[in-house]
Amino acid sequence: MELKNLFKLTALSTALAATLGLAGCGGDININTGNETTTPTTPTTPTTPTQSAQELSYSGFATKSSTVVGGKEVWVLKGTLAPSTAASTITTGGQNGDLIVLGDDVVWQLDGAVIAGGDNENSIELSILPGTTILGGSDSYLVINRGSKIMAEGTAAEPIVFTSVEAGLGEEGEAGQWGGLVLLGNAPVNSCPDLTNCDASFEVGNYSYGGDDTEDSSGSIKYVRVEFGGFKINDTQEMNGISFAGVGAGTEVDHIQIHLNNDDGVEFWGGNVSISNVVLTENFDDSLDWTNGWQGSAQHVYIRQADNGSNRGIEADSNSDAAASPMSQPALANFTIQVANGTNSGGDDAEGILFRKGTGAHAYNMLVKGDVDSGECLEVNDDATVNNANTAELTMQNSLIDCVEPFKDAKVDAAAGTTLALDVEAWFNGQEGNLVGASDLTDYMPNSSSVALTGGKADLSNIDARLKNANYIGAFDGTNDWTVGWTTAIHDDVDTTPAELPVMTSCPVGTTASDAVAGLYKDSSVTLICTLEGNVLSNTTLLAGQNVMYKIDGGAVLVGEDKGTSATLAIQAGVKLFATANSYIAVSRGSKIMAQGSADYPIIMTSEEDVIAGAQGERGQWGGLVILGKGLTNTCPDKNACDASFEVGDFPYGGNDNTDNSGQISYVVVKYAGFKVNDTQEMNGISFAAVGSGTQVDHIQVHANGDDGVEFWGGAVNLKYVYLTENFDDSLDWTNGWTGKAQFVNITHEDGNANRGIEADSNSSGAAATPVSAPKLANFTILPGVDTPNASGDSGEGILLRVGTAGELYNVLVQGRKGSTAETESGECLELDGSVSSLVDNVNAGTLVMTHSIIDCNEPFKTSGTTVINTETWFMGQEGNSTSVVSITDGMPAANDTTLLGKGKDLSTDDSFFESTNYIGAFDGQTDWRQGWAFEPQ
């Protein structure tokens, strides 16, 4: 069909912006109705028609439409493109024999199936110039037959774009508005017993493909976008964004994007073609699919699925007949797969990778990140594939699974005809360099602290010459974004305005619903209360809604059971949760919490009084959050048989795995927790009991807790962007062997209602108890309260290092209240307590250090427990330390400050967890990382 047939003349008065999306081109869409006349130069002698440059170039193989898009004529391609014996017409574009060039001086439209060449006869080379737009109508697609080639080589500045007619006309692009791009080659496929006489039939149009030429070339596709394709013929015949059917290794494919396709993004039927720098976004079925013996490679592939709109990131098959040759066995490297939530309209769950039907593969540096409502992230299925996994025909190394539901096993199933089982988690963990834990990404890019940057497989080119060396996990190295400039829907063309939370009409499974009593709550929009209580023994997701709050009731809400059933409590961004007086959340060893808030929609955990009209939030009104892990704690002599008992509830924790993963806590605010059981048993805002480094913790706040803000009992969990405000006892407390890391921590006290900013212990038995507490801390700002006792008799102080702790502290600012009396100034700001001799040993051995820090206090130093250590001498004798007077406002230095800014130590060069800084304190004078999500005390 021609574009003009889409329009009615009554609609022509509207100038539609040309949103072809190719290189940010603009302009109007101008439509020639065909009724214009040419005025003769004289009454008797009409003007002699002359052909335009485009007519001279393209009339031999295309038809001029009467439509103009973006100031360019539209030329229509239809049927089979064949060689020509006429003289060359190539200027910008045109034809010369078996070469057809589609120039960027016009816009091209496909009408029905457009086929380049015959099947291994009458072959052509179809060249498409950079910046060219090709529009597809509802029944249109482009086929490159066996023996022909496509040379579509765009650039980052001028990509080639295949899109729908609707999108070309400025209307909304949607999946399935046209077909896609089909390449048919002469390479091997295992659906042909005789490769020398192979005519496999493509699923749409019955075109033939396959052969015995592994090096066959179908041309080159570079910097090409294919969007809004995938029309459906029936339930088994649907078009993919780009289909590679028997395509050989001589074909070059890099920098391609398939966006919003109605079936698969990219699919391979056999062949040996390799692809790299691939972006697959919001495709309906599988983003990348292979079958029938694909033996190519794929590297640097970014897959982002659509919530409630996608199935698998990778669906991988060989053949239902395990003996079919060649077996699918591609080499894969550096994938980032962001698995969506929910189920698409076909009833398929969003999932990560499925290996099945006897496929092999060698995969390296793969990163799969699932969300709270994602399906399984890695699955192996059927006997032939299990055999490949057991015989190293299917391998996966140096890869990272960060998912709520990480694995799904192959199982014996007589009805399905399977007789072999495979523990996929054990298979994955048993291979070199694989990790299960937090990926630490911002969108798709790894943060400088991400394990992905350092955990990749090195020397890939020596393993497979088709791969480039990229010794990081995932598609991105944290610095270079190869998607910029030529892709759509992942950069500045995305609407970043947060979507409004939905109105919920029912509570999630696992909670109990009740209507909110009118007038009871401060937020009058709340109409639904969902109560969570007891032992959570199945995966439960707390869904965010603008009219719902979650109630934690009945004492401890325990997620999973220790050494029994594990479960995951997932909490969506924007959830508001309150707890009754005796209640708290505890996450058992082996279970997870996935509390994934955002800057726009933080997760709030608070007391019942804080949400009830007429009441007020105060310290100690509920428990808090307790995470129990399998990490090391020095209270257990035998780490393999460790069951340390948590101080409230006697829940067991500890083990021998400091990389244990208890989930994720991001953008979470905990207020008014910390109830008191007795003088020795009090709840902290967030308690980390032997929690491992596989757990991701960032952007957390604990406000007005009745005991400590955050406390660690051993483990190696790391934290970043921590805001601890007005907590009663110690804001940050560690003991029993914590060896984690923390960066960007801001601590403020309420005068007369706080003790220490940091209280640091290891074990009273000294160095004999291992591991010794030895965290690594950077960029702290601590503002202790005044030196007047709180209700427990403790005064406001800065940092106390004692009970045998070691550790490294860098870029720390402690600024006390300034005055002349206890009521107007802080207590000591830095104290070393040598009562346990191993602390003295740590000082002397250099395992307790503090550099590039400032103590700005009236009472800067205190030494206790021994005369061997002089705190002031120790501090002032280390690099970059001083007692300078600083000027800050709400923790932030001025942008032109010279006391703090430029005086810090950059730890990123030695440890990838730490972000690069050159300043002292938690803030750089420009960016306030608390904004938008944190609660600001009045």
Secondary structure as UniProt FT lines:
FT   HELIX           3..6
FT   HELIX           9..11
FT   TURN            12..13
FT   STRAND          28..31
FT   HELIX           53..58
FT   TURN            59..61
FT   STRAND          63..69
FT   TURN            70..71
FT   STRAND          72..81
FT   STRAND          94..96
FT   TURN            97..98
FT   STRAND          99..102
FT   TURN            104..105
FT   STRAND          107..116
FT   TURN            119..120
FT   STRAND          125..128
FT   TURN            130..131
FT   STRAND          133..136
FT   TURN            138..139
FT   STRAND          141..144
FT   TURN            146..147
FT   STRAND          149..153
FT   STRAND          160..164
FT   HELIX           165..168
FT   TURN            169..170
FT   TURN            175..176
FT   STRAND          181..184
FT   TURN            190..191
FT   HELIX           195..197
FT   STRAND          200..201
FT   TURN            203..206
FT   STRAND          208..209
FT   TURN            214..215
FT   STRAND          219..227
FT   STRAND          242..245
FT   TURN            249..250
FT   STRAND          252..259
FT   STRAND          266..269
FT   STRAND          274..281
FT   STRAND          288..291
FT   STRAND          297..304
FT   TURN            307..309
FT   STRAND          312..316
FT   TURN            322..323
FT   STRAND          331..338
FT   TURN            345..346
FT   STRAND          351..355
FT   TURN            357..358
FT   STRAND          361..369
FT   TURN            372..373
FT   STRAND          378..380
FT   HELIX           383..390
FT   TURN            391..392
FT   STRAND          394..397
FT   STRAND          400..402
FT   STRAND          407..408
FT   TURN            414..417
FT   HELIX           424..429
FT   TURN            432..433
FT   STRAND          435..436
FT   STRAND          441..442
FT   TURN            443..444
FT   STRAND          445..446
FT   TURN            448..449
FT   HELIX           451..453
FT   HELIX           460..463
FT   TURN            465..466
FT   TURN            482..486
FT   TURN            492..493
FT   TURN            509..510
FT   STRAND          512..515
FT   TURN            518..520
FT   TURN            524..525
FT   STRAND          528..536
FT   STRAND          540..542
FT   TURN            546..547
FT   STRAND          548..559
FT   TURN            562..563
FT   STRAND          568..572
FT   TURN            573..574
FT   STRAND          576..579
FT   TURN            581..582
FT   STRAND          584..587
FT   TURN            589..590
FT   STRAND          592..596
FT   STRAND          603..607
FT   HELIX           608..611
FT   TURN            613..614
FT   TURN            619..620
FT   STRAND          625..628
FT   TURN            634..635
FT   HELIX           639..641
FT   STRAND          644..645
FT   TURN            647..650
FT   STRAND          652..653
FT   TURN            658..659
FT   STRAND          663..671
FT   STRAND          686..689
FT   TURN            693..694
FT   STRAND          696..703
FT   STRAND          710..713
FT   STRAND          719..725
FT   STRAND          732..735
FT   STRAND          741..748
FT   TURN            751..752
FT   STRAND          756..760
FT   TURN            764..765
FT   HELIX           766..768
FT   STRAND          776..783
FT   TURN            791..792
FT   STRAND          797..801
FT   TURN            803..804
FT   STRAND          807..815
FT   TURN            822..824
FT   STRAND          830..833
FT   TURN            834..835
FT   HELIX           837..845
FT   STRAND          848..851
FT   STRAND          854..856
FT   STRAND          861..864
FT   HELIX           871..876
FT   TURN            879..880
FT   STRAND          888..889
FT   TURN            890..891
FT   STRAND          892..893
FT   TURN            895..896
FT   TURN            908..910
FT   TURN            912..913
FT   TURN            929..933
//
